[in-house]
Amino acid sequence: MIKKLTEMPVSGHDNWCRGRGHADALHLLTAEETRGRIRDAMLITVEKGGFIGDHPHVDDADLYYIIEGTARVDDNGVLKEITAGELSYTQEGEHHSIENIGDGELKFLALVLR
């Protein structure tokens, strides 16, 4: 499968998960396209100072791979700084948040796994 950028919807989020600021999610693949193996694959861009609030993963898991910028991740109550080339993985039953603490946009690949 090949998808053109024009075939990938963008959703805008203000104060995502009770966070702050604005973030855009470019939806790369859907659950239907991956036959349920991945619930959602997104390229997320968080504005400077933006924050996606703490949220649990009850029946899925999240992988965030940082492409650009610097983030502070709350990994089950432990704050960690990650930058381009590093990742955060939140398993089912865990919780996390991510904050853009860099000087520009934060961009990361987000995979929501079943």
C-alpha positions as CSV (number, residue, x, y, z in Angstrom):
1,M,0.0,0.0,0.0
2,I,1.1,3.5,-0.8
3,K,-0.7,6.5,0.7
4,K,-0.3,10.1,-0.4
5,L,-0.2,12.8,2.1
6,T,-3.5,14.1,0.9
7,E,-5.1,10.7,1.9
8,M,-4.0,11.1,5.5
9,P,-6.5,13.1,7.6
10,V,-5.2,15.5,10.3
11,S,-7.0,16.0,13.5
12,G,-6.3,19.1,15.7
13,H,-6.4,18.8,19.5
14,D,-6.5,21.6,22.0
15,N,-5.6,20.7,25.6
16,W,-5.4,17.0,24.6
17,C,-6.1,14.7,27.6
18,R,-6.5,17.7,29.9
19,G,-3.2,19.0,28.8
20,R,-2.4,22.4,27.4
21,G,-1.7,24.0,24.1
22,H,-2.4,22.6,20.6
23,A,-1.3,19.4,18.9
24,D,-2.0,18.0,15.4
25,A,-2.2,14.3,14.6
26,L,-1.5,13.2,11.0
27,H,-3.2,9.8,10.8
28,L,-0.9,7.6,8.9
29,L,-2.6,4.2,9.2
30,T,-6.0,3.1,10.6
31,A,-6.9,-0.1,12.4
32,E,-8.7,-1.3,9.3
33,E,-5.6,-0.8,7.1
34,T,-3.4,-2.8,9.5
35,R,-6.1,-5.5,10.0
36,G,-6.3,-4.6,13.7
37,R,-2.6,-5.0,14.5
38,I,-2.2,-1.3,15.1
39,R,-5.1,0.8,16.4
40,D,-3.7,4.0,15.1
41,A,-0.4,5.3,13.6
42,M,0.1,9.0,13.8
43,L,2.7,11.7,13.3
44,I,2.0,14.1,16.2
45,T,3.2,17.7,16.3
46,V,3.0,19.5,19.7
47,E,3.5,23.3,19.8
48,K,6.2,24.8,21.9
49,G,5.2,24.5,25.6
50,G,2.4,22.1,24.7
51,F,1.4,19.1,26.8
52,I,-0.6,16.0,26.2
53,G,-2.0,15.2,29.7
54,D,-1.6,12.1,31.7
55,H,-3.8,9.2,30.5
56,P,-4.0,5.5,31.2
57,H,-3.8,2.6,28.7
58,V,-6.5,0.1,29.7
59,D,-6.8,-2.2,26.6
60,D,-3.9,-0.9,24.5
61,A,-0.3,0.3,24.6
62,D,1.5,3.4,23.2
63,L,4.9,3.8,21.6
64,Y,6.2,7.3,21.0
65,Y,9.3,7.7,18.9
66,I,10.7,11.2,19.0
67,I,11.6,12.6,15.5
68,E,12.3,16.2,16.4
69,G,12.5,18.2,19.6
70,T,12.8,17.5,23.3
71,A,10.1,16.1,25.5
72,R,9.5,15.4,29.2
73,V,7.6,12.2,29.6
74,D,5.8,11.1,32.8
75,D,6.4,7.4,32.7
76,N,4.1,6.0,35.4
77,G,5.0,8.8,37.8
78,V,8.7,9.0,36.8
79,L,9.7,12.1,34.8
80,K,12.2,11.5,32.1
81,E,13.6,13.7,29.3
82,I,13.8,12.2,25.8
83,T,15.0,13.7,22.5
84,A,15.2,12.8,18.8
85,G,16.0,9.1,18.2
86,E,14.7,8.0,21.6
87,L,11.3,6.4,22.5
88,S,8.8,6.0,25.3
89,Y,6.7,2.8,25.5
90,T,3.7,2.6,27.8
91,Q,2.3,-0.9,28.3
92,E,-1.3,-1.9,28.9
93,G,-2.2,-1.0,32.5
94,E,0.3,1.9,32.7
95,H,-0.1,5.7,32.2
96,H,1.9,8.5,30.7
97,S,2.0,12.1,29.5
98,I,4.3,14.0,27.2
99,E,5.3,17.7,27.3
100,N,7.2,19.7,24.7
101,I,10.1,21.4,26.7
102,G,12.2,22.3,23.6
103,D,12.6,25.6,21.8
104,G,10.5,24.6,18.8
105,E,7.9,22.0,17.8
106,L,7.9,18.4,19.2
107,K,7.3,15.8,16.5
108,F,6.9,12.1,17.2
109,L,5.6,8.9,15.7
110,A,2.8,7.5,17.9
111,L,1.7,3.9,17.5
112,V,-1.3,2.8,19.5
113,L,-1.0,-1.0,19.8
114,R,-3.7,-3.5,20.6
